[in-house]
């Protein structure tokens, strides 16, 4: 199977579903997708399997491939995050991610100050200083690379494997903000310094200071991004029936 054809089919269907072009309840037939995408049945079958794993569609016997509502999607999958950031639901996705990170990252910073290995603490400090330099010089690609590395190290340093596995979601958030013009070429000097303070507090084993500095970063991000999600509806996930 051609990997590029497989990827193209997933991207085509995933972006259309998340954008609402294929709304919840819409039914597709495999043969129609073959003709539309100009791919084989095996490519369609594999693409549908991936979309099923993300909660975007379900296959119904003698009916077809049915699109599922947003409440059924896997909100933690980096592909779903990327598709949502590319569409009209960008603001709502940014809000959900910002609120999640605000709940997690300060705690991760606190834990990292207690648990992180010496090598990771040292690397985090080095990355924070390099971030500050890249931000001050307006080197956007380099800043993005370092920003992702910084937050991934912070999450990993917590010693909590569930926090560490949020690195992919954070990377998609930071990348999406940059791609869609929601990051300034020159980040605020205070935000750059807060990253340095987080790293240095973790290196010093000062859990309270690490948590406070990380919380300032998250609150600052929410303040900057809040206009992007004004009036955007929230997704309410129904509880499983008992």
N, C-alpha and C positions, 0 to 999 in steps of 0.2 A: 504494500500500500504506500502511495506517495505521502510522505510526511507533510509536504507543503499543501497538497490537496486536503488532507485531513485537517490541518490547521486552518486553512481558508474556510472550510465548511463550518467548523466550530465558531470561528470569529464572525462569520456572516450571520449565522443563526443567533449566536449569543448576543451580539450587539443589537440586533433587531428586536429580540425579546426584551432585553433590559430597557431599550429605548421606548418600548410600548408599540412599536410598529406591528409586532405580533402579540396582541393582547392576551391576557389570561383567558383560557377557554378556547382559544383558536386551535383548530385541528389541522394538522398537516399530514400528508400521505408520503410514504417513502418514495414512491415513483415520481411524485411531483417535485420532491427535493432533488432527485437525480437529474431531472430535466432542467430545473432552475439553476442548479449549481454546476451542471455538466460534469458530474462525477459518477462513479460506480456505486452500486448498492452497498458494497462493503464499506466504502468511505462514509456513506450516509449512516449506515448502521453504527460505525464506530463513533461518529460525531454525536449521534443521538445518545449513545451510551455515556459519553463524557457529559453532555448536557443534563442527562438524568442524574448523574453523580453530583451535579451542582444544584439540583433541585429545580431546574428551569423547565423541564418537560417530564411527562410520563407517557408510556406507551399503553394504549388501551386496546385490548383484543377486539377485532372487527370494527374498530372506530378509527384509530390512527395515532398520531403523535400529538398529544395535547399540551398546550402551554400552561404552566402553573402560575399562580399569583406570586407576587413579590414576597409574601409572608412564608413561602415555601423554599425560597432560594437559600443557598448557603452563604450567609453574609460575610463569612470569614475567608472565603476563597479569593486569592489575589486576582484571578481572572474576572470574577463577578465585580470586585471592587474597581478594577480598571475599566470595565464596561460602564459601570454606573458613573464613574468620574468623567467619562467621555460624553455622557448624555445629559438630558435635561434634569435628571435627578442628582446632578453633581453636588448641589448644595446640601441636600439631605444626606448624601453619602459622606460628605466632609463633616457634617455635624455628628453623625453616628461615630465616625472614626475619632474625631476630636474628643468626644465624650468618653469613648472607650479608653483612649490613651491617657486622658486626665485621671481616670480611675486606676489605671495600671502603672504608668511609668513612674510617678513619684514613689509608689510602693516598691517598684523594682529598683529604683535608685537607692532607697533606704536599705533594701536587702543586699544590694551590691556592695554597699559600704561595709557590711558585716561579712559577706560571703565570698566576694570576688577574689580570684587568684591574683597574686602580685603582678604577674605578667599582663593580665587584662587591665588592671588598674593603671599600669604604666602606659599601655597602649591607648587607653581612653583619654588620658591627659594629653598625649601626643596628638591624637586626632582632634581634640577640642581646640588646641592651639592652631593646628593646621586649618581647621574650619574658620577660625577667627581671621586668619590671614587671607583665605580664599574669599570670605565674605567681604572683607574690607577692600580687596582688589577687584571685586565684581566678577570673579571667575565662576560663573554659574555652574557649568558641568562639574568642575572640581568640587565646588561647595556641595552639590547634590550628592556626589559620591561619598564625601566625608560625612555628611549629615546622616545618610543611611547607615554608614559604618558606625557612627557614634551611637545611634539609638539601638542598633543591633547588639553592639557590645554591652550597652547598659542592660538590655533585657536578658542577655545571656549571663551577665555577671551576677544577676539576682540569685542564680542557683535554682530557679524555678523553671522547670522544663516547659510548662504551659506558657509562661511569660516569654521564654526564649522563642517559642514557636509563633509568636506574633510578629517576628521580624519581617516576614513577607508582606503582611498587611501594612506595616509601617512604611516599608519601602515603596509600595504602590501608592500610598498616601502622599509621601514626599515627592515621588516622581510625577504623580498626577498634578499636584499643586504647581510644580515647575513647568510642565508641559502646557498646562492651561492658563499660564500667566498669572498665577495667584501667589507667586513668590517674588519679592523685589530683587533686582540685580545686586543691591547692596542691603543685606539684612540689617535691622536695627542694631546699633552697637550694644545696647542693653541685652538683647537676645543672645548675641554672640558671647557676651561676658557670662551670661547665665549658664551657657553650656560649659564654659571653662570652670565655673564655680561648682557645677555638678561633678565634673570629673575630678577636680581637686579635693572635693569633700569625700568622694568615694575613695580616692587614693589615701586620704588621711584617716579613713574609717569613721568619719563623722556622719552617722546615719541621719540625724535630724536635719543637718544642714543640706545633705544631699537631697532629701525628700523635699525640703522647702524650695531649693533652687530649681528642681525638676518641676515642681508645681507652678512656679513662676513662668517657666517655659510654656507649659500646657495652657495656663490661663491667658498668657499673651497670645498664643495661637488662636484661641477661641475668640478673643477680642478682635483680632485682625480679620478672621474669617466669618464672623457672625453675619455681616451683610449678605454673604453668599447664600445663606440658607433662610433668610427672612421669608416667612410665609410658605416655606416648603413643607408639605405634609409629612407626618411621621408614619412609619410602618408599624402597625400593631399586630403582633403575632398571636393568634388564638391559642389558648391553652389546650393541650390534648384532652379529649373527652374521657371521662372516667367510666 
